[in-house]
Structure formats: structure tokens, C-alpha cells
Amino acid sequence: MKPSAFRYHRPGSIAEAVDVLADVGPDQGRVLAGGQSLVPSMAFRLAAPSTLVDINRIEELGHLSVQDGSLVIGACVRHAAFHRSVVDGVPGPFLTRVARHIGHYPIRQRGTFCGSLAQADPASEWCLVAVALGASVTAASKRGTRRIEATDLIVGAMTTTLAEDELLTEACLPLPAPETRLGFAEFSRRAGDFALAMVLASYRVVDGRIAGACVAVGGAEDRPRRIAAAEMALDGNPPGAETFAAAGGAAAEALDPMEDAQTSVAYRRDLVRTLTSRALERAAA
Ligand SMILES: Cc1cc2nc3c(=O)[nH]c(=O)nc-3n(C[C@H](O)[C@H](O)[C@H](O)COP(=O)(O)OP(=O)(O)OC[C@H]3O[C@@H](n4cnc5c(N)ncnc54)[C@H](O)[C@@H]3O)c2cc1C
């Protein structure tokens, strides 16, 4: 199918973009970033925006840098920017490993980190990373800017607290302490498909015991979230198969998984049990 008719704006600055959004946002205007979610939705007529505000020519949105211990990711930074390590130490290669799970190579060349957060797909790898690592975003409008924690931004499947006239200008991802171990595991039926479930695990080892554990699950519920019961099963215990299995069991029990024609609640619970152990083992390796 072809999309329904729309108007098109290509602002050259953030100020110009928020001016346009103030006019068209309340009338079904939408930001166009990588277009890898929005354009297919328009082609299927699941979305019929009156106006597209294309942000791809706004140079101010292309930045990717480390500031005060956080990775700051501008709204036009593509998934492919993470194909190479963007920061020193453990987080750089870790983000590269995660990025390779996002769709296919051409999708990663256009799709953006911030577009994924704005889209809030339950199976978005970047949404999981943002929630697990305590990211925040900056939203700009003619009314000014505000900072939103990832957990307050993503409030359901494809649902965020961004207002219709707001432009998400950047995401700020706190970098874990250098001694933090990070592991990621996901399962999808075919390479490039959205995941049925995924787990990000991180922890430190202090005097032979786990400290500061984080276990976050994506793709299984309507939004990614940290699972406190799994983290409690880890903290204070020695890293190893037994502890990791206990955390996997706790994560599986704590979930309220989504169900669809191909994937039952029990199957997703089982996936999360296995993926939690796997992510923890990868962090230990
Ligand atoms: C076949 C296929 C497989 C895919 N597989 C995966 C996968 O495995 N994992 C995954 O995470 N993603 C996957 N994707 C989605 C892809 O990662 C998208 O790039 C991403 O979801 C959205 O980013 P985008 O820059 O393309 O946003 P767009 O498609 O341009 O926009 C998406 C939505 O976010 C809004 N938006 C975008 N940027 C902003 C902004 N800066 N401020 C305010 N609103 C904004 C738009 O208005 C729109 O509503 C897949 C896509 C396809 C087509």
C-alpha cells in the first residue's frame, strides 16, 4: 500500500523543528528520524500523520560523546554508530554486541537510538539498555526543555510520555563503573526478527560476592523493566551456575508475560529463565 497524503517539513535547527512541531504536533504531525518504524506503519496505513517533520538535516542532533561519565546520544545517531566501540572499556564492545541484534544491517544504517526510545517497542534493545542503565532523555518544545527518566518515558507498548509537540533531542546513558560486568542475551525465531525476550544483566564482584546487581528483561512484557526479585537473588551471593539459576527462576516467576498466537505465557517465562542465566554467564566470562 501507499501512505496517505502528508505535508513535509525539513527544518535545519532544533529551534525551527520545535516551532514547526508546535503548529503541526497537535494535528497529527510526527517527527521523522530514521523512518524504520514510522514509514512501514505509514505504508500499511497504521499511521497517517498529517505532516512529517524530518530531523535528518539538523546537524546539532548528530552528536555522540562522553560527558561527565555518561554517553550522550543525539537524536540523529544511527544504530550503526554502535557497530564500532563508541567508548573505552567494557561498555563499548557491550553496546556493539547489543546493536547487532537490532533488525538487519540496512535498518541499522538508518534507524536511530532516540527513535527507538520514542517508538517504545517492548522488544527494543535500546529501550532495555536505557531502562537497565538508568538513562534519561531531553525533550524540547517551544515551552522549553525537560529531562525525562527512561522509566518515566516508556509507559507501555509503543507508548511514551512525550507530548505531541516535543522533540526528543538526546539520550544520556550513564556509563557503568569500570569494574562492572555486563551480559546480554536474547532470543528471536529468525535472525533480524524482534526478540521474543531479552535480558541485560550487570553486577560487580566484591570480595568474591555479587554487588549492585541489575537484571532487566525486555520483549516479554509491555515494556522493559528491572526485576528486583532476580537482583535480590544475586546480591551477596558468589557468582556461579547455582546463583545464576536462582536469579533466572526469580525473574521468570516475577514476570507477567505477553501472550500471542505463537508464544504462550509459559514459553516466555521459560525463555526468560534461560536468558537470565545466559546473560549472567556472559557477564562473568
Ligand atoms: C524489519 C524490521 C526489523 C526491525 N527489528 C528491530 C529489532 O530487532 N529491534 C529494534 O529495537 N528495532 C527494530 N526495528 C525498528 C528500528 O530499530 C527503528 O529504527 C526504530 O524502532 C525507530 O527508529 P527510527 O529512527 O527509524 O524512528 P522513526 O521510524 O523515524 O520514528 C519512530 C517513531 O518515533 C518518533 N520519533 C523518532 N524520533 C523522534 C524524536 N527524536 N523525537 C520525537 N519523536 C521521535 C516518530 O515520530 C515515530 O512515531 C526493526 C524495523 C524493521 C523495519
The ligand as an SDF file (V2000), in Angstrom:
LIG
                    3D

 53 58  0  0  0  0  0  0  0  0999 V2000
   12.1870   -5.3680    9.5260 C   0  0  0  0  0  0  0  0  0  0  0  0
   12.4840   -4.5420   10.7550 C   0  0  0  0  0  0  0  0  0  0  0  0
   13.0670   -5.1630   11.8460 C   0  0  0  0  0  0  0  0  0  0  0  0
   13.3440   -4.4230   12.9940 C   0  0  0  0  0  0  0  0  0  0  0  0
   13.9040   -5.0740   14.0620 N   0  0  0  0  0  0  0  0  0  0  0  0
   14.1610   -4.3630   15.1790 C   0  0  0  0  0  0  0  0  0  0  0  0
   14.7440   -5.0020   16.3290 C   0  0  0  0  0  0  0  0  0  0  0  0
   15.0570   -6.1930   16.3150 O   0  0  0  0  0  0  0  0  0  0  0  0
   14.9590   -4.2380   17.4240 N   0  0  0  0  0  0  0  0  0  0  0  0
   14.6250   -2.9020   17.4670 C   0  0  0  0  0  0  0  0  0  0  0  0
   14.8400   -2.2650   18.5010 O   0  0  0  0  0  0  0  0  0  0  0  0
   14.0990   -2.2730   16.4080 N   0  0  0  0  0  0  0  0  0  0  0  0
   13.8530   -2.9750   15.2790 C   0  0  0  0  0  0  0  0  0  0  0  0
   13.3010   -2.3270   14.2080 N   0  0  0  0  0  0  0  0  0  0  0  0
   12.9150   -0.8870   14.3530 C   0  0  0  0  0  0  0  0  0  0  0  0
   14.1020    0.0240   14.1230 C   0  0  0  0  0  0  0  0  0  0  0  0
   15.0710   -0.1730   15.1350 O   0  0  0  0  0  0  0  0  0  0  0  0
   13.7280    1.5080   14.1550 C   0  0  0  0  0  0  0  0  0  0  0  0
   14.8520    2.1670   13.6870 O   0  0  0  0  0  0  0  0  0  0  0  0
   13.3550    2.1490   15.4680 C   0  0  0  0  0  0  0  0  0  0  0  0
   12.3020    1.4850   16.1090 O   0  0  0  0  0  0  0  0  0  0  0  0
   12.8390    3.5850   15.3020 C   0  0  0  0  0  0  0  0  0  0  0  0
   13.8720    4.4410   14.9800 O   0  0  0  0  0  0  0  0  0  0  0  0
   13.7720    5.4000   13.7240 P   0  0  0  0  0  0  0  0  0  0  0  0
   14.8930    6.3530   13.8860 O   0  0  0  0  0  0  0  0  0  0  0  0
   13.7340    4.6030   12.4870 O   0  0  0  0  0  0  0  0  0  0  0  0
   12.3810    6.1790   14.0050 O   0  0  0  0  0  0  0  0  0  0  0  0
   11.1870    6.5690   13.0330 P   0  0  0  0  0  0  0  0  0  0  0  0
   10.6690    5.3620   12.3420 O   0  0  0  0  0  0  0  0  0  0  0  0
   11.5520    7.7370   12.2050 O   0  0  0  0  0  0  0  0  0  0  0  0
   10.1320    7.0540   14.1370 O   0  0  0  0  0  0  0  0  0  0  0  0
    9.5200    6.1210   15.0160 C   0  0  0  0  0  0  0  0  0  0  0  0
    8.5540    6.8900   15.9420 C   0  0  0  0  0  0  0  0  0  0  0  0
    9.2840    7.6780   16.8790 O   0  0  0  0  0  0  0  0  0  0  0  0
    9.0330    9.0650   16.6720 C   0  0  0  0  0  0  0  0  0  0  0  0
   10.3330    9.7400   16.7890 N   0  0  0  0  0  0  0  0  0  0  0  0
   11.5050    9.3470   16.2170 C   0  0  0  0  0  0  0  0  0  0  0  0
   12.4980   10.1440   16.5900 N   0  0  0  0  0  0  0  0  0  0  0  0
   11.9480   11.0620   17.4220 C   0  0  0  0  0  0  0  0  0  0  0  0
   12.4880   12.1700   18.1420 C   0  0  0  0  0  0  0  0  0  0  0  0
   13.7860   12.4560   18.0860 N   0  0  0  0  0  0  0  0  0  0  0  0
   11.6490   12.9200   18.9050 N   0  0  0  0  0  0  0  0  0  0  0  0
   10.3240   12.6160   18.9680 C   0  0  0  0  0  0  0  0  0  0  0  0
    9.7720   11.5620   18.3210 N   0  0  0  0  0  0  0  0  0  0  0  0
   10.5760   10.8070   17.5540 C   0  0  0  0  0  0  0  0  0  0  0  0
    8.4200    9.1920   15.2980 C   0  0  0  0  0  0  0  0  0  0  0  0
    7.5620   10.3220   15.1970 O   0  0  0  0  0  0  0  0  0  0  0  0
    7.6460    7.8840   15.2110 C   0  0  0  0  0  0  0  0  0  0  0  0
    6.4500    7.9740   15.9020 O   0  0  0  0  0  0  0  0  0  0  0  0
   13.0210   -3.0380   13.0390 C   0  0  0  0  0  0  0  0  0  0  0  0
   12.4690   -2.4000   11.9230 C   0  0  0  0  0  0  0  0  0  0  0  0
   12.1760   -3.1430   10.7840 C   0  0  0  0  0  0  0  0  0  0  0  0
   11.5820   -2.4490    9.6070 C   0  0  0  0  0  0  0  0  0  0  0  0
  1  2  1  0
  2  3  1  0
  2 52  2  0
  3  4  2  0
  4  5  1  0
  4 50  1  0
  5  6  2  0
  6  7  1  0
  6 13  1  0
  7  8  2  0
  7  9  1  0
  9 10  1  0
 10 11  2  0
 10 12  1  0
 12 13  2  0
 13 14  1  0
 14 15  1  0
 14 50  1  0
 15 16  1  0
 16 17  1  0
 16 18  1  0
 18 19  1  0
 18 20  1  0
 20 21  1  0
 20 22  1  0
 22 23  1  0
 23 24  1  0
 24 25  2  0
 24 26  1  0
 24 27  1  0
 27 28  1  0
 28 29  2  0
 28 30  1  0
 28 31  1  0
 31 32  1  0
 32 33  1  0
 33 34  1  0
 33 48  1  0
 34 35  1  0
 35 36  1  0
 35 46  1  0
 36 37  1  0
 36 45  1  0
 37 38  2  0
 38 39  1  0
 39 40  1  0
 39 45  2  0
 40 41  1  0
 40 42  2  0
 42 43  1  0
 43 44  2  0
 44 45  1  0
 46 47  1  0
 46 48  1  0
 48 49  1  0
 50 51  2  0
 51 52  1  0
 52 53  1  0
M  END
$$$$
